[in-house]
Amino acid sequence: MQTSQIGIAAFGPEHLSGAVNLSQQVGWPHRPEDWEMALDLSDGVVAVAGGRVVGTVLVTPYREECATINMVIVAEAMRGRGLGRMLMDAAMNLAGERSLRLVATAEGLPLYERLGFRQTGRVLQHQGIAAKIAAPPAATAGTMADVAAIAELDRAAFGADRSDLISYLGKTGEFAVVRQNGKIIGSAVLRTFGRGEVIGPVVAASLDDAKALVAHFIARRPGKFLRVDTIAAAGLSDWLTKQGLPHVDGAIAMMRPPIASANSVPTIFALANQALG
C-alpha cells in the first residue's frame, strides 16, 4: 500500500480502540484509560488504511510555551514508507510556534534528528514490585487545595505552565508534598497507569526530598507494581533499584529548538510519564 492510499484524520474518541490495538502490537503497556487521558489533554492525528488505525501521534500543549509530541506509533507493516514523517509533520503543524519536547526510542531517533530535535538527556524507566519500607516523615499527603502551589512549583522546574496537567492528575491520582515553613518545596503524583501505578512527576529542591516523595508512595504500596520514569542525571536511579524498582529500559529526551539547561531549582526528578514529560 502506498502512502497516497493512507488517510490522515483528526484523532477522535472513535479511534481509541484502534490506537489501543496499535500500542499493544508494539508492546506498550497503555490501557484504554491511559489513551483516554492522553487524548483528553492533547490534540492529534491518526493514519487510517483499510478502515484500520495504522499510525498515531498526539501533541500535548502546555499553554503557548511548549508542547510534547507523544504516542508516535506506526504499524510494523506500514514502516519504511514515510508514514512516521507524515505524522510528525502533522504534529508540528498542530504545535504551531511552541517549542517542542519528546522522548525518543532508538528507532525514532534518526527521524527526530532530521527534523531538528536535539538530545537533552536520558530517561531511565524503573519498575517492579515495591519493597516494604517505612514511610518517611519528610513527605506527607497533599490535597486538591495544594494544586495551585504544586503547579507553580512544576512550572519553575519544567519551564512551562502545566497547570492543566497537574489539575487533571489531582483528580485522577494522589499527591505527596514536602513542606518547609508551610510552603510546598517538593511534590509528586501517584496514579494508575499501564501494568500498575506510576509515580511522577516528581519535583523537588534536593535529591533527599525527591527520595522522600517517592518513598511516601512506595511505603503505601508494598508488593504492588510501580513505575518511575526518572531523569538519568537526577541521581535517583540507583536508589530506585534498591527499593525493588530496577532499571528495565531507557529512552532519549529531545527538544526543538534545543535550549541550554538552566539547572533550575526545583528540579524534575521523574516524569509524569514518557509521553507527557
Beta strands, then each sheet from edge to edge (+ up, - down):
strand 1: 7-10
strand 2: 43-49
strand 3: 52-62
strand 4: 66-74
strand 5: 99-104
strand 6: 118-129
strand 7: 140-141
strand 8: 174-180
strand 9: 183-193
strand 10: 196-204
strand 11: 225-231
strand 12: 247-256
strand 13: 267-270
sheet 1: 1+ 2- 3+ 4- 5- 12+ 6- 11+ 10+ 9- 8+ 7-
sheet 2: 1+ 2- 3+ 4- 5- 12+ 6- 11+ 10+ 13-
end
